[in-house]
Amino acid sequence: MLLAVTVGVGLTSGVLLILQAYHLSHVVNAVFLEHAPLQQVKPGLWILG
């Protein structure tokens, strides 16, 4: 039982880490490559916060 909980928590943590990296890459792309203003990337920053 404890092993299943540990695996589930680890899997969930991994998925959340991948989603956070995905959103961070979109924010960095918008700021550095597309020269987006702060108001445009603020929703993406709230997701990361």
C-alpha positions as CSV (number, residue, x, y, z in Angstrom):
1,M,0.0,0.0,0.0
2,L,2.7,2.4,1.0
3,L,4.7,1.6,-2.2
4,A,1.7,2.4,-4.4
5,V,1.2,5.8,-2.7
6,T,4.9,6.6,-3.1
7,V,4.8,5.7,-6.8
8,G,1.6,7.7,-7.3
9,V,3.0,10.8,-5.6
10,G,6.2,10.5,-7.6
11,L,4.3,10.1,-10.9
12,T,2.1,13.1,-10.1
13,S,5.2,15.2,-9.1
14,G,6.8,14.3,-12.4
15,V,3.8,15.2,-14.5
16,L,3.5,18.6,-12.7
17,L,7.2,19.2,-13.2
18,I,6.8,18.6,-17.0
19,L,3.8,21.0,-17.1
20,Q,5.7,23.7,-15.2
21,A,8.6,23.4,-17.7
22,Y,6.2,23.6,-20.6
23,H,4.6,26.8,-19.3
24,L,8.1,28.3,-18.4
25,S,9.3,27.6,-21.9
26,H,6.3,29.4,-23.4
27,V,6.9,32.5,-21.2
28,V,10.7,32.6,-22.0
29,N,9.9,32.2,-25.7
30,A,7.3,35.0,-25.6
31,V,9.7,37.4,-23.8
32,F,13.0,36.8,-25.5
33,L,12.0,35.7,-29.0
34,E,8.7,37.5,-29.6
35,H,9.5,40.6,-27.4
36,A,6.2,40.3,-25.6
37,P,5.3,42.9,-22.9
38,L,4.8,42.0,-19.3
39,Q,1.1,42.3,-19.5
40,Q,1.0,39.6,-22.2
41,V,3.1,37.0,-20.3
42,K,1.6,37.8,-16.8
43,P,-1.0,35.0,-17.0
44,G,1.7,32.5,-17.8
45,L,3.7,33.7,-14.8
46,W,0.7,33.3,-12.5
47,I,0.4,29.7,-13.6
48,L,4.1,29.1,-12.6
49,G,3.6,30.9,-9.3
